[in-house]
Amino acid sequence: MVAEHPHCTTDDVATAVHDELGAVSRQAIYDSLRILTDHGILRRIQPAGSVARYETRVGDNHHHVVCRSCGTVADVDCAVGETPCLVASDDRGFEIDEAEVVYWGLCPRCLDAPATTT
C-alpha cells in the first residue's frame, strides 16, 4: 500500500488492509506501522498541523513539500552542494541525529483552481 501511494496516512493503510484482509484491529495497524518504522522499512513523517504519514523512501536525505491548501505531500531531493540547514552551527550540547526541512506552498492543482469567494 505505502509503496504504491507514498505519504499514506494510518487511515489510508487501515482502509487498504480492511479491503484486502477484512477485519483487522486498528491497534494491529498502528503496531505494524511502528515496527516497520522502527526497522527502517518505512519512514514516518508528520508535517506541522498534519497527521502522521508513511513512506518507503528511506535511507536517503530528501525533504518534503506540502500544499497549504489541500495538504498534498511530495518528495523533494536534497539540494546539491553545501546544505548548511542540515548541520547546526551550534549543537548546544545536543547529540543531533536528524534535521528536518519542509517546504510549504501551493501545489499545481490548487494554483490552477478557480478562486472561491465566501
Secondary structure, 3 states (H helix, E strand, C coil): CCCCCCCEEHHHHHHHHHHHHCCCCHHHHHHHHHHHHHCCCCEEECCCCCCCEEECCCCCCEEEEEECCCCCEEEEECCCCCCHHHCCCCCCCCCCCCCCCEEEECCHHHHHCCCCCC
